[in-house]
Amino acid sequence: MSDPEPEDPGAPGKPDRVPNGGNPDKYKEDLDLAAVYVSDAQYNRNIYFDTTPQAVRLYQLYNHWVLKVLLYFFILVNLGLAVFEEPAVITTPIWATMGAELLCLLAFTIRLVHYAKVIPRDKFWKDPKNICIIVILMLTLIDMIIYGALKSANCHALRWSRVLRPLLLVNVTEGRQLRRAFRSIRNALPQIFYVFLLFMFSVLIFSLMALKLLGLKTINGAPYFTNYLDIVFDLYVLVTTANSPDVMMPAYNASFIFAIFFILYILINTYIFMSVFLAVVYNNYKKYLKEEVRQLVRARRHKMARAFAVLQERQEGAEPVVIQERWNQLIRLVRPDISNSHRELLWSVCDDKNQGKVAFMQLADLLNIEVITLKSRPHPLQGLCPALYLSAPSRLLCRLVQHRAFVITYDLIILVNAVFIGLDEENQVIANSEWVFLSLYLLEILLKLYVFEPRGFFSKHNFWNWFDTIIVVSALVATVVNSAVKSAGVYSSRQILDIVFILRVLRLIRVVDSIQRFRAIINTLIRIGPAILTFGQLIIVVYYIFAMVGMELFKGKVKFYGDDSVDPAKAFCGNRLLEGTDFAKLNYCKNNFNNVVSSFILLVELTVVNQWHDILWGKKHLIQKKVKSTDSVPQGHWLWHASNPA
């Protein structure tokens, strides 16, 4: 990279230099191609696209944010159709859901065809992602045709293709982070598997010892640890601590010596093995993630090298460089939103030592650095009433508001407000105190707007100023509406009052901004938000697949009855096979696969471990009865067990 000579190309009225033999079309095509390379490096896109001018323009359109938003919109619609499909949370005609799904399939097909126009044909058909998407679209269309035909003939039908829907989220071009996470987990599985085998071997050995040592060791002689498979299951549950100390108590009641067995088991399998398991998962995942990052860095450098090769100009007796004129034009294409001062800052940082290609390779990293531009503007009141705003009392007020004591005072007010929130709302003094606190918060915002320039106060980087204002104004509006409705005597719902309570509690979050340590933690959480979102998508993919399988296999097998129901079937969740089980006694009837919402909640309950074995125990008891009825098959023990990560 090098400064131009001898004239300033950015000066008004001076024509841009046109290299490439004076061919402006070729010059523009080179800039577009280089801009695409730099943009790919900036956003970690590793797509081998065709470099013809038409393909480059199509590729730029393919990466436009509007098309990406539309793609994710149709993915969400496609996933959300489960809410309206049988078994439905909200019942809709079959033609409505089918029509919406056809529209989604059409959008995915258009996106795939667009992608096929961008990359070479041989690369397109060698990419497993594209083959996977094509197969998913074809299987879904076949399933829709079969399902529609069977439904029109009033026959029983299954929507087996719904389990494939979340795979579109993984295989679309924009799902590269999700695919990277899946690959890292897949590569780490072999080492994890060996640790898991050793762990299961330990559980089996302890189960065998329990069968011989603890059989019938109860005070009243009741059966206890008499079936080997039951013992394996109980000890596996004990690793998750969900049935502790219940599983130990019969043996412990017989003799305290038997507690040593369970203590050793917990030490070895819960603490040692689980710690080793976690360490192996972490180390292997980190190792393969590092390799993914290395490949990403190599791809980024390759993209930047190709961009430099397109833009470089050779000077006699010197290394090839990118002159500032072309560099500025490149930045305008890649980041048209940045200011001239920001662009000049990037140039000065990027090539302060005239290092040419070495400096140019840093451009993608520099573009990802957030630069906050602060503009010093006079306060509007200073222009309207300079004598008043610049007077001694006004300057004193400004100093007081900017002082640390002002912040501490309002932190104390927030804490006092927290105490009042926890007191009895029916007390008239407590209820009226809300107006006092609201007035103080409004006064704070008005004082800050008086001291600080409004546009700077409400800039996009001042999150807490926006948060304070929105919460306080919303609380004021909700409190006024609540008081007006109550005074009118037509208050029949707690919804407005609940909103007021929530807004009051949210005001307490303002304390976080006042404590530096808290603020650092919040900022860290915000920065790792994209990584958390990636693994959140991964969990949703797994949940969705299990939910779809569960709904197709087990819908309607367990029924929930409301608190006001007097139906005798309420005692056994609408399934006599559950009569007398802990599942029914604990009123777990709502834990079922009767719709997608219930299915997701059930899977979440199993994921967080607590009481998951109680959900399974009734099913295990029913399976042992070997009931032959096909109309009352309980929720599958194997499926729920598989969905628990333990």
N, C-alpha and C positions, 0 to 999 in steps of 0.2 A: 504494500500500500504506500502511496506517496502523494504528497501535496501537488496540485497542478501548477504548471508554470506556463507563461509568466502572469496570466490574467486570472481573475476570479470568475469561475464559470457561473457562480450563483448570482452575479450582479445583474440587476434589471437591464433588460434590453440586449444582453449579450447572448448570442445563439449557443446552444449546446454543441459540443464536438460530436461528430458522428463518425466513429471508426468503421471497420469492415468495408473499406473501399467506398465510403460515403453512402452506403445502402441503409437507409433509415429503417426499412422493414426488418432486415437482418439484425440491426442494432436493437430494435424493440423485442424481437424474438429471443435474443440472447439475454436481455434483461429479465424477461418473463421466466425463462428457463432457470436462470440463476436465482430469481426470487422464489421459485418453487423449491429448489434445492435447499435454500436457507430456511424457508418455512418448514420443510420436512425435518431438518435438523433441529429447529427450535422446538417443535412439538413431538419429536421422537417418532416420526412416521418413517417406517422402513418399507416403502412400496417401490417396486421396480416398475416405473411407468415408462411409456413410450415418449421419446423426446421430440417427436414431430410437433410443429406449431399447433395443429388442431388438437392433438392429444394433450398437449400442455394446457391449452385453454379448457378442455373438458376436465382435466385434473384439477385445475383451479376452481372450476364450478363444483366438482365433486367434493372438495374440501370446504366449500362455503358453509358458514355456520348455520344458515337458514335450512339447508338440506340436512345437516346433522340433527338439528332440532326436530325436523319433521320425521326423520328416521326413528329417533328415540320416542317421539310421540306415538308413532304407529306400533313400536315395540310395546310400549306401556298399554296401549289400547288392546293389543293382542293378548298380553298377559292378563289384563283386567277383564277380559271376556268371561273368565271363570266365575266372576261374581254374578253374571246373568245367565250362565248356562246351567243346565241340570247337573247336579242338585244346586239350585240357585239361591242366592241371598235375596236377590230382587228378580222376580219372575218376569221374563220377557218372551215374546213370540220367537219361535225357532228361526224364522226368516230374518229377524232383526240381527241376531247374533251371527248367523251365517253370512248375511250381507256385510256386516262389519269385518268379519274375518276374511272374506274375499277381498275387501278393499285393502286390508293389511297385506295380504299375499301379493296383491297387485303392486303396492308400494315397494315391497321387498324385491319383487321381480324387476321393477324399473331401476331400483338402486343397483341391483346386481348387473343388469345390462349396461348401465352407465359405467360401472367399474370395468366391465369387459371391454368397453371402448377405450379405456385409459391405458391398460397394460397390454403387453404383447400376448397374442392368443395362446402360445405354448406355455407362457407363465401362468395364464389364467387357469388352464386345465390341469396344471401340475400343483396348484395350490389346494391343499386339503380343505381350507375354509370354504372355498367356493363350491367344491363338490358337496360338502356337508350342507350348505345352505340350499343347493339345488335338490338334494335328496329330501331335506326337511319340507321344502315347499311342495314337492311332488307327493310325498306321503300324506301331508296334511290335506291336499286337494283330494286324493283318493279316499281318505277317511271321511271327509265332508260328504263326498258323493254317496259312499256306502251308508253313512249315518242318516243322511237325508232320505235315501230310498227306504231304509228300514223303518224310519219314523213315519213316513207316509203310508207304509203298509201296516202300521200299528204293531210293529215287532220290537222286541228288546234290542237296544243298540248301545255300544260303548264308544266313547270318544278317546281312543287309545293314542291319537296323535298329539293330545294336549301336553303330554310329558316332553315333547320335542320343542315346545315354544320357548322355554328359557335358553335353549341351545342357540337360538338366533342372537340373543344378547351376547353370547360368548364369541360367535363366529363372524359377526359383522366386522368390518375393517376398523371401526372405532373401538372395538372391544379388546384392543391389544394389551391393555393393562390387566384385564381379567384373564386373558389367555396366558399372560406371563405368570400370574399367580397360580393358575391351574398347572402350568408346566413345572413350576418350582415344587408344588405339592406332589405331583406325579413322580418327579425325579427323586424326591426324598422318601417315597413310600417303601422301597426295598429295605433300607436300613431301619425304618420304623417297624416294618413287618417282623423283623427278627427280634426286636425288643418286645413286641406284642406277643410273639410266640413264647418267649421265655416267661413273660408275665402270666400268660394263660397256663403254662406248665406249672408255675408256682401255685396258682389258684387250684388247679386239679390235685396237686399233691396235698395241699392244706385241706381240700374237701375230703380226700380219702382218709386223712388223719382224723378229721371231724367225725366221719362216719363210724370209725372204730372207737374213738375216745368219748364222744358225746352222745351216742345213741341212747335214747330214753333216759337222759340225765335230767329229769324234771322232778320237782317235789311231789307232784300228784301222779307221776307216771304217764303223762300224756305223750303222744308221739312227738319226737323232736329229733331232727337230723337222722331220719331213717331212710330217706331216698337220696341216692347219690346225685342225681340230676338236680333235685331241689336244693341240695346243699351247695352245688356249684353255682346255681343261680343266686342263692342267698349270700354267699360269700362274694360273688361278683358285685352284687348290690352294695355290700358292705364297703367295697373299695371306693364307691362314690359317697359313702357316709350317709346315705339316704335312710338306711334302716338301723342305724346305730342309736342307742344301745339295745334296741328291741331284740335283735337276733341273738345277742349274747346273754340276755337276762335269764332264760331258763337254766343254762349251764352255770351261770354265776350264782343263781339262787341255790343250786345244788352244792356248789363248793367254790370258794373264791379262787382256788387253784386254777380252775378252768379259765379264769379271766386272763391268765398268762398266755394261753393259746391265742386268744383274740388280740391281745396287745401285740404279740409277735407278728401276727398276721397283718395287722394294720401298719406296723412299723415297716415291714418288708414290702407289702404290696401297695399300700396307699402312699406312704412317704418316699421310700427308696425307689421302687419301680416307677411310680408316677413322676418323680423328679428326674430319673434317668430318661424316661419316655419324653418328658418335656425338653430335656437337654438335647436329646437326639433329634427331635423335631426341629428345634431351633437351629442347631448347628448345620444340619443337612439342608434345611430350607435356606439358611443364610448362604451356604456354600453355592447352591444352585442359583440363588438370586444374584450373587456376585457375578456369576458367569453370564447371566442375563444382562446385567448392567454393563459388563465388558463388551458384549456384543452390541449393545445399544450405543456405547461410546464409539466403537469402531464404525458402526453405520453412520453415526453423526459426523465423524471426521471424514468419512468417504463422501458424504453429501456436500460438506463444506469444500472439500478438495475439488469436486466437480464444479461447484459454483465458482470457485476461484479460477479454474481452468477456462470457464466460459468468459469471465470478465477480465482476465489478466491482459496487461499490455507490456510488451517488452521494450525496455529502453537500452540503448547501446551501452554495452559494458556494465550492465547492472542486472540485478535479479528481476524477474517479472513482478509487476505490482498491479494493484487496482487503484486507479486515481480517485481523488476525492469526488470529482464530478459524477463518475459512474457509481461510486459508493453511495452518494446521497440519493441518486435515482433508485438504487436498489432498496435502500431503507424506506423510501416513500412507497414502494410497491409492497414490501414485506409488512411494514408497520405504518400505514398512512395516518394513524391516529396520534403519533407522537409529535411533539412540537419541534421547532427549529433548534431551540436551545438544547433539547434532549438529544437531538441528532448530532449536534456539534459536540456535546459531551461524550457521546459514544465514539465519535471519530477521534477525539483527543485521548480517550482511554485505550482505544483499540490499536492505535498506531503511533504512540508517542515516540518510538525509536525507529520508525521506518523499517519494520521487519517483514513487510510484504506478506507472503502466504502464512507465515507463522502467526502473525497478528490477526489476519483475516479469519483463521480457524476459530478464534475466540468469539466471533460475532454472535453465534447462536446462543452461547451462554450469557453474553451481555444483554441480549434482547429479553431474556427471561428474568432479569433483575428488575424488581419493581423500583421505579424512580418516582418520588413524590415531589412535585413542584409546588413550592410555597410562594404565593404572590402577596406582596405587601400592599394592601389597599387602605386608603383612609376610611374611617367610619363614615357612613352616610350622614350621621348627625353632625359630624365635624364640618361638612359642607353646607348643611342646612342652617345650623345654629352654632357657628364657631365660637361665639362669645360664651354661650352657655356650656357647650361640651368641653371647652378648654379652660373653664373657670377652675378655681382652686377646689371648691367642694366636689366638682365632677371628677377632677384628677384624684382626689382623696378616695372617692367611691371606687374608682377604677383600681387603685392600689389595694383597697380592702378586698375586693372581689378576687383579685389575682393572688392574694396572700394565701399561704398554706392553711392559716387558721380558718378561712372561709370553707375550705374543703372539709376540714376536721369537724367544723360545726354542723355541716349538713350530714356528715357520716353519723354523728351523734343523734341528729334528728331522725335519720333512717332507723337507727337502732331503737329509739323510743317508739317510733311508729310500729316496729316489729312487735314490741311488747303489747301495744294497744290492739294489734291485729289478733293476738292470741287471747285477748280478754273477751268477756261476754258481749256479743253484739246487741243483745236485747237491752242492755243498759243504755239509757238515753245519753249520758255523758260520753260514753265510749263511742256511740254512734255519731254524735256531733263532732267528736274530735277529728273525724275523717276530713271535715271541711277545713279545719285548721291546718292539717298536714298538706292537703291539696293546695291551700293558699301559699304555704311556705315553699312548696315545690315549684309552683308557678312563678313566685317571686324570684326564685333562684334562676329559672330560665330567662326571665325578663332582664335580670341584672347582668347575666352573661351576654345576652344579646346587646345590651347597652355598652358593655365593655369591649366585646370582641366583634370584629366585622362580620355581619351575618353570613355572607357567602363563604368566608373561611370557617365560621362556626359550623355550618352545615355542609362542609365539603364531604366528598364521598369517603375520605379516609377517617373522618371523625365519627366512628361507629357509635361511641357511647353518647355523644351529643344527640344523635338521631334517636338512640334507644331511650334516653331520658325524656325527650320531647314527646315521642310517640306514646310512651307509657303514661306520662302525666296527662297529656291531652285526652287520651282514651279513657283514663280513669275519671277525669272530670266529666266527660260526656256521659259515661256509664252511670256515674253517681247522680248526675242531674236527672237522667232518664229514670233511674231507679226511684229517686225521691218524688218525681212527678207522677209516676205510675202509682206509687203507694198513697200519695195524697189524693189521687183521683178515686181511690177505693176500688179499683178494678184489678188489683194485684193478685193474680192467681198462679203465678209461676215463679220459681226460684232461678230461672235462667239468667235474668239480668243481674240478680244479686250474686250469682255464682261468678259471672264475668267480673263484677266489681271486686270480689274476693281474690280472683286470680290476678287481676291487675295490681292489687295492693301487694300481693306477695312478690310479683315480678319486680316491683320497685326496689325490693331488698337486694336484687342482683347488682344494683349500682355500687354497692360497697366493694365489689370485686375490682372495679376500676381504680379505687383509691388505694388498694394495697398492692405494692409493686410485685410481690411474689405471686399473688393471685393472677395479676395481669399477665405475668410471664407464662404461667401455666395455661391460661386461656389462649394466648397467642400461639403457644406450642400446639395446642389441640387444633387450632384453626389451620396451622401449617400442615399438620399430618392428616387433615380432613380428607384430601383426595385418596390417600392410602386406605383410610378407614372405609371410604365409600367403595373402593375396589373390593375389599373383603366383604362388605355388606352385600354387594351384588352377588358375590360367590355364594354366600349363605342363602340368599333369595333363590338362586338357581337350584340349590340342593333342596330347600324347603318346597319349592314349587313342584319339583318332580315327585317327591314323596306325597305331597298333598293331592296331586292329580291321581296317582296310583291308589291312594287310600280312598278317595271319593268314589272311584269306579268300582272298587272291590267291596267297600264296607258302608256305603251310604244307607241310612235308614235302619241299621242294625241296632243302634242304641239311640233312644229318644229322650229328649229333655222336656220336662213338664215344669211350668212356672210355679212360683210359690203359692199362688191362689188355686192351683189345680187340686181337685179332689179325686182324680182318677186313681184307682187302686194300682194301676201299672206304674205309677210314679215311684213306688217302693223298690221296683227292680228295673227302672229305666226302660220300660216297655219291652223288656226281653227276660223271660222267666229263667233263662240260663244264668242271669246275674242275681237272682233272688238269694239273699243272705250273704252275698259277697261284700268284702270291704269296699269295693268299687261303688256299689249301690248305697251302702250305709254312709259313706263319706259324701254322697250326693255329687259324684263325678259324672253325672249323666250328660252334662254339657260338653264333656271331653269326647268328641266324636268327629266323624268325617262326613257329616251331613251337609256341609257347604265349605267353600274355600276359606272363609274367615275362621270357622271352628277348627278346620284342619291346621291352619297356620298357628292358631293359639295352642292347640294340642302339641304341635311340634316344638313350639317355644317352651312349653311346660316340661317336655322331656329333655330339652337341651339344658335347661337350668337345673336339672338333676332332682331337686327336692320333690319327694313324694312320687317320683316316676314309677317306682316299683308297685305302689298301691294301684296305679292305673293298670298295671299289667297283671296284678295278682288275681283279680276276678276273672280275667281272660284265661289265665293259666288253669284256674280251678275248673272253668267250664270245659276247657279242652280235655281235661282228665276225665270228664263225664262221658266223653265219646258219644255225644248226641249226634244222631244221624239226620236230624231235620235240616234241610237246606234253606228253610225260610227264616231260621233264627241263628245263623252262624254269627258268633261274636266278632268284635274287632280283632284283626289278626295279631297274635302275640309276636309273630316273627317280624311284622312290618314295624310295629312300634319299637321293638327292641333294636332293629336296624337303624332307626332314626335317632337313637340316643347315642351321643358320642362318648358318654361315660368318661 
